[in-house]
């Protein structure tokens, strides 16, 4: 399993979650079996839901129906993060 151990790309923001040990163990096993990072596993689920709800299109781009909400939310995220 790949890991970044605190070395993150410039411009990336943190998205932390707390889960039951069972869920983390399953996620770790899934990541290992798929040769993915935990971030990749989490994103795969988020992306699947976003596509199913019409937020993202088949190629992963924000759809016209959500572009204004996306831009507003992105602005909030960017302003709230401290990248130092």
MOJOSUL-V141302 format. One line per field, one symbol per residue. ss: DSSP state (a for helix, b for strand, c for the rest). phi: phi as a letter, one per 30 degrees, with the letter a starting at -180 (. if undefined). burial: + if it has 24 or more other ideal C-beta (glycine too) atoms within 12 Angstrom, else -. Layout:
BEGIN
ss: ???
phi: ???
burial: ???
END
This chain:
BEGIN
ss: ccccccccccccccccccccaaaaaaaaaaaaaacccaaaaaaaaaaaaaaacccbcccccbcaaaaaaaaaaaaaaaaacccc
phi: .dbchiccdejdcdbcbcbdeedddddddddddchbddeddddeddddddddcidcddcicddedcdddddddddddddddccb
burial: --------------------------+---+------++-+-------------------------------------------
END
